[in-house]
Amino acid sequence: MEKRIEPFTGYQKFVVALLAFLQFTIILDFMIVSPLGAVLMPALKITPAQFGIVVSGYAFSAGVSGFLAAGFADRFDRKKLLLFFYTGFVLGTLMCGLVNTFEWLVAARLITGIFGGVIGSIVFAIITDLFPMEKRGRVMGFVQTAFAASQILGLPAGLYFSNIWGWKAPFIMIVVVSVIAGIGIFAYLKPIDEHLKIQMDRSPVAHLVSTVATPKYLMAFAATALLSIGGFMLMPFGTAFTVNNLGIHQDQLPMIYLISGFASILIGPMVGRACDMFGNFKVFLFGTIIGIIMVGIYTHLGITPLGLVILVNVLMFVGIFSRMIPSQTLMSGIPSASNRGAFMSVGSSIQQVAGGFASIVAGLIVVEGPRGVLEHYDVVGYVVIASSLITLFMMWLIAKSLKGDAYAAK
């Protein structure tokens, strides 16, 4: 049954735009490493397994940081907390653009992850603080267009600049854009401190333990881990697979990201609106079905025409967004206001650690064969499909537990 859509206020529209721009910089920093694999691996003379460490280094440090920050997440104005971690993120990204060796690049990614990994949880806590459930699907949809914008603007530009000036150039580009986002947060975002009025007088450790020990949160944390495993296993070697297995020239990669990104710009808001209208679990079910089909097809492709590769990528993004947005919206309805920040931080920590683990495992499964062809990529696809099915059942249980909320599930 279709629901009535409540409009946004002027300030809410501004916050959505600002958070989307912020997420653009965070997602771009994280995602830019994988497409640079085809350039970065020969430049630093590293193996696929070592490249998996570069990708997962960010994830593991972000996971540890998110867990340690959880005890403090609800004890400060969320705007101040956001500015602190965003500043550290910018400095870490700058370091990535200045290093020259594999070891130093791993160190730089660890530093970037310590700060950047917490930001997503703060953003989602802000969304939950400022927007009622009946608007969150659309908010998540718009904020996740940052993912698409990174495809359209960031990744093609990053790949273009890396082809001209080397693999360091994209990181410098991200620093410049991030400074603009930071100025917007500092100058225009209002303080977000209503949660401080209902805080219990507990130590950070007690606050963290209380959050982790809450029974109704455990299913959400487990589902978050599986969602991350499904996403992180394919991503690190996506570019190398496209170039070496599908026969797409490296110069054509920006075109794939460009077209896929434009499609995603349309998909994100549509999925968010569908969540508010028809229910989050129904949209998640749709996304899981599409995702399983497309992962099965994609991981078994051989030499493939460019047009078909683009079509497969677009359909995979339909599945990704149709799982990502409703799952985030459902998760936002679980925590109470007093420990919302801690819940989001722990969830982000689990997401990053699970994703880092998935990247490591994918690096061990995938083997570089003759002429750079990646072998056993189909095995990674089977693991992703299995995790998707398990996650679907867990999200059904979560949606069922939130049945009292008319917009959580139907």
C-alpha positions in Angstrom: 0.0 0.0 0.0 1.3 3.4 -1.0 1.9 5.9 1.9 1.6 9.7 1.9 5.0 11.3 1.5 5.8 14.1 4.0 7.8 17.1 2.5 11.2 18.3 3.8 11.7 21.7 5.4 14.2 24.1 4.0 16.8 23.4 6.6 16.3 19.6 6.3 17.0 20.0 2.5 20.2 21.8 3.3 21.3 19.2 5.8 20.6 16.4 3.3 22.7 18.2 0.7 25.6 18.9 3.1 25.7 15.3 4.4 25.5 13.9 0.9 28.5 16.1 -0.1 30.4 15.0 3.0 29.7 11.3 2.2 30.9 12.0 -1.4 34.4 12.7 -0.1 34.4 9.8 2.4 33.2 7.3 -0.1 35.5 8.6 -2.8 38.5 8.2 -0.6 37.6 4.7 0.2 36.6 3.6 -3.3 39.4 5.3 -5.2 41.9 2.7 -4.1 40.2 -0.2 -5.8 40.0 1.4 -9.3 43.7 2.4 -8.9 44.6 -1.2 -8.5 45.5 -1.7 -12.2 47.9 1.3 -11.9 49.0 1.0 -8.3 50.1 -2.6 -8.3 52.7 -2.3 -11.1 53.8 1.1 -9.8 54.6 -0.2 -6.3 55.4 -3.7 -7.6 53.0 -5.4 -5.2 51.0 -8.6 -5.5 47.1 -9.0 -5.4 47.5 -10.2 -1.8 49.4 -7.1 -0.8 46.9 -4.9 -2.6 44.2 -6.6 -0.6 46.1 -5.4 2.5 46.2 -1.8 1.2 42.4 -1.9 0.8 41.7 -3.7 4.1 44.1 -1.5 6.1 41.6 1.3 6.0 38.8 -1.0 7.0 40.5 -2.6 10.0 41.7 0.7 11.5 38.3 2.2 10.9 36.8 -0.8 12.7 39.0 -0.4 15.8 38.5 3.4 15.8 34.7 3.0 15.6 34.6 0.6 18.5 36.8 2.8 20.7 34.8 5.9 19.8 31.5 4.3 20.6 31.7 5.1 24.3 32.1 8.8 23.6 29.7 9.0 20.6 26.7 10.2 22.6 28.7 12.5 25.0 29.4 15.4 22.6 27.6 17.7 20.2 27.5 15.6 17.0 28.6 18.7 14.9 31.8 19.0 17.0 32.5 15.3 16.8 32.0 15.3 13.1 34.5 18.2 12.6 37.1 16.5 14.7 37.1 13.3 12.8 36.7 14.9 9.5 39.9 17.0 10.1 41.8 13.9 10.9 40.4 12.2 7.7 41.6 15.1 5.5 45.1 14.9 7.0 45.3 11.1 6.5 44.2 11.5 2.9 46.9 14.1 2.3 49.5 11.6 3.7 48.2 9.0 1.1 49.1 11.5 -1.6 52.6 12.1 -0.3 54.0 8.5 0.3 56.2 6.5 -2.0 56.3 2.9 -0.8 53.9 0.0 0.0 54.6 0.2 3.7 54.0 3.9 4.0 50.8 3.6 1.9 49.5 1.0 4.3 50.4 3.3 7.2 48.6 6.2 5.6 45.5 4.1 4.9 45.5 3.1 8.6 45.6 6.7 9.7 42.9 7.7 7.3 40.7 4.8 8.4 41.1 5.8 12.1 39.3 9.1 11.4 37.3 8.4 8.3 35.7 5.2 9.6 33.8 6.9 12.4 32.3 9.6 10.2 29.7 7.4 8.5 28.3 6.5 11.9 28.1 10.1 13.0 26.3 11.0 9.7 23.7 8.3 10.3 23.2 9.3 13.9 22.6 12.9 12.7 20.1 11.6 10.1 18.3 9.6 12.8 18.3 12.6 15.2 16.9 15.1 12.7 14.5 13.1 10.5 11.5 10.9 11.5 11.3 7.4 10.2 8.8 8.3 7.5 11.4 10.5 5.8 14.5 8.5 6.4 14.2 6.3 3.3 14.4 9.4 1.1 17.2 10.9 3.2 19.2 7.7 2.9 18.5 7.6 -0.8 19.7 11.1 -1.3 22.8 10.8 0.9 23.7 7.6 -0.9 23.7 9.5 -4.2 27.2 10.4 -2.9 28.1 6.9 -3.9 26.8 7.6 -7.4 28.4 11.1 -7.5 31.8 9.5 -6.7 31.2 7.2 -9.7 30.3 10.1 -12.0 32.7 12.8 -10.9 35.2 11.3 -8.6 36.4 8.0 -10.0 36.5 9.1 -13.7 38.4 12.3 -12.7 40.6 10.3 -10.3 41.5 7.7 -13.0 42.0 10.5 -15.5 44.4 12.4 -13.3 46.2 9.2 -12.2 46.8 8.4 -15.9 48.4 11.8 -16.3 50.2 12.5 -13.0 50.3 9.1 -11.3 48.3 7.3 -8.6 48.9 10.0 -6.0 46.9 12.7 -7.8 43.4 11.4 -6.8 44.2 11.7 -3.1 45.3 15.4 -3.5 42.0 16.0 -5.4 40.0 14.5 -2.5 41.8 16.8 0.0 40.9 19.9 -2.0 37.2 18.8 -2.2 37.1 17.8 1.5 38.2 21.2 2.7 35.2 22.7 0.9 32.9 20.2 2.7 34.6 21.0 6.1 34.0 24.7 5.7 30.3 24.0 5.0 29.9 21.9 8.1 31.7 24.5 10.3 29.8 27.5 9.0 26.3 26.3 8.4 25.4 23.1 10.3 23.6 23.9 13.6 24.6 22.2 16.8 23.1 18.7 17.3 23.0 18.1 21.0 19.4 17.2 22.0 20.7 13.7 22.9 22.9 15.2 25.6 19.7 16.1 27.6 18.8 12.4 28.1 22.3 11.0 28.8 22.7 8.8 31.9 25.8 9.6 34.0 27.8 6.7 32.8 31.5 6.3 31.9 32.4 5.8 28.2 33.3 2.2 29.0 29.9 1.5 30.7 28.1 3.2 27.8 29.9 1.0 25.3 29.3 -2.2 27.3 25.7 -1.3 27.7 25.3 -0.8 24.0 27.1 -4.0 23.0 25.2 -6.1 25.6 21.7 -5.0 24.5 20.1 -8.2 23.1 18.0 -6.5 20.5 21.1 -4.9 18.9 22.9 -8.2 18.4 21.0 -9.3 15.3 21.5 -5.9 13.7 25.3 -6.2 14.3 25.4 -9.6 12.8 23.4 -8.5 9.8 25.7 -5.6 9.3 28.7 -7.9 9.3 27.2 -10.1 6.6 26.2 -7.1 4.5 29.8 -5.9 4.5 31.2 -9.2 3.6 28.9 -9.3 0.5 30.0 -5.9 -0.6 33.7 -5.9 0.1 34.6 -9.3 -1.4 34.0 -8.3 -5.0 35.1 -4.6 -4.9 38.9 -4.8 -4.4 39.5 -6.6 -7.6 36.7 -5.2 -9.7 38.9 -3.1 -11.9 41.6 -5.7 -12.4 38.9 -8.2 -13.3 37.3 -5.8 -15.8 40.6 -5.1 -17.5 42.3 -8.5 -17.4 39.3 -10.9 -17.6 36.6 -9.0 -19.5 39.1 -7.5 -22.0 38.2 -3.9 -21.3 41.0 -1.4 -22.0 42.1 0.7 -19.0 41.3 3.9 -20.9 37.6 2.7 -21.1 37.2 2.4 -17.3 36.2 6.0 -16.8 33.3 5.5 -19.2 32.0 2.5 -17.3 32.1 4.5 -14.0 30.6 7.5 -15.7 27.5 5.8 -17.1 27.1 3.6 -14.0 27.2 6.7 -11.9 24.6 8.6 -13.8 22.3 5.6 -13.6 23.0 5.4 -9.8 22.1 9.1 -9.4 18.6 8.2 -10.5 18.4 4.8 -8.7 19.3 6.1 -5.2 16.4 8.6 -4.7 14.0 6.2 -6.4 14.9 3.4 -4.0 14.7 5.8 -1.0 11.2 6.9 -2.1 10.1 3.3 -2.6 11.3 2.5 1.0 9.0 5.3 2.4 6.1 4.3 0.2 6.1 0.5 0.1 8.2 -0.7 3.1 11.9 -1.2 3.6 12.0 -5.0 3.7 10.1 -5.4 0.4 12.7 -3.2 -1.3 15.5 -5.1 0.4 14.1 -8.4 -0.9 13.9 -7.0 -4.4 17.5 -5.8 -4.2 18.7 -9.2 -2.9 17.1 -11.0 -5.8 18.6 -8.6 -8.4 22.0 -8.7 -6.6 22.2 -12.5 -6.5 21.4 -12.8 -10.2 23.9 -10.2 -11.3 26.7 -11.4 -9.1 26.3 -14.9 -10.6 26.4 -13.5 -14.1 29.2 -11.0 -13.5 31.7 -13.3 -11.8 31.4 -15.9 -14.7 31.9 -13.4 -17.6 34.8 -13.8 -20.0 35.8 -11.5 -22.8 32.8 -9.1 -23.0 31.8 -6.2 -25.1 31.9 -2.8 -23.4 28.1 -2.2 -23.7 27.3 -5.4 -22.0 29.8 -4.7 -19.2 28.2 -1.3 -18.6 24.7 -2.9 -18.5 25.8 -5.5 -16.0 27.4 -2.8 -13.8 24.2 -0.7 -13.9 22.0 -3.7 -12.9 24.5 -4.6 -10.1 24.1 -1.0 -8.7 20.4 -1.5 -8.7 20.8 -4.4 -6.5 23.4 -2.6 -4.3 21.3 0.4 -3.7 18.1 -1.6 -3.2 19.9 -3.4 -0.3 22.0 -0.6 1.1 19.3 2.0 1.5 16.5 -0.1 3.1 18.9 -1.9 5.4 20.3 1.4 6.7 16.8 2.8 7.2 15.7 -0.3 9.1 18.9 -0.2 11.3 18.2 3.4 12.2 14.9 2.4 13.8 16.6 0.0 16.3 18.6 2.1 18.8 17.1 4.4 21.5 18.0 8.1 21.4 20.3 7.8 24.4 22.7 5.4 22.8 22.1 6.1 19.1 25.7 7.3 18.5 27.2 4.3 20.2 25.0 1.9 18.3 26.0 3.5 15.0 29.7 3.5 15.9 29.7 -0.1 16.9 27.8 -1.0 13.8 30.3 1.0 11.7 33.2 -0.8 13.4 31.7 -4.2 12.7 31.1 -3.1 9.1 34.7 -2.1 8.6 36.3 -5.1 10.3 34.0 -7.5 8.4 34.7 -5.7 5.2 38.5 -5.8 5.8 38.3 -9.5 6.6 36.3 -10.0 3.4 39.0 -8.2 1.4 41.7 -10.3 2.9 39.8 -13.5 2.1 39.1 -12.4 -1.4 42.8 -11.7 -1.9 43.6 -15.2 -0.8 40.9 -16.8 -3.0 41.8 -14.8 -6.1 45.0 -15.8 -7.9 46.7 -13.9 -10.7 47.1 -16.2 -13.7 48.9 -15.8 -17.0 48.8 -12.3 -18.5 47.2 -10.9 -15.4 43.9 -12.9 -15.7 42.3 -13.3 -12.2 41.3 -16.9 -11.4 38.7 -18.2 -8.9 36.8 -14.9 -9.0 33.6 -17.1 -9.4 34.3 -18.6 -6.0 34.2 -15.2 -4.5 30.8 -14.8 -6.2 29.5 -17.9 -4.6 30.5 -16.7 -1.2 28.7 -13.4 -1.8 25.5 -15.1 -2.9 25.5 -17.3 0.2 26.0 -14.3 2.5 23.2 -12.5 0.7 20.7 -15.3 1.4 21.6 -15.5 5.0 21.4 -11.7 5.3 17.9 -11.7 3.7 16.6 -14.0 6.5 18.2 -11.8 9.2 16.8 -8.6 7.8 13.4 -10.3 7.7 13.7 -10.9 11.5 14.8 -7.3 12.1 11.9 -5.9 10.0 9.5 -8.2 11.9 10.8 -6.9 15.2 10.1 -3.3 14.1 6.6 -4.1 12.8 5.1 -1.6 15.3 6.7 1.2 13.2 4.4 1.6 10.2 7.4 2.6 8.0 9.9 0.0 9.2 8.3 -3.0 7.4 5.0 -4.3 6.1 
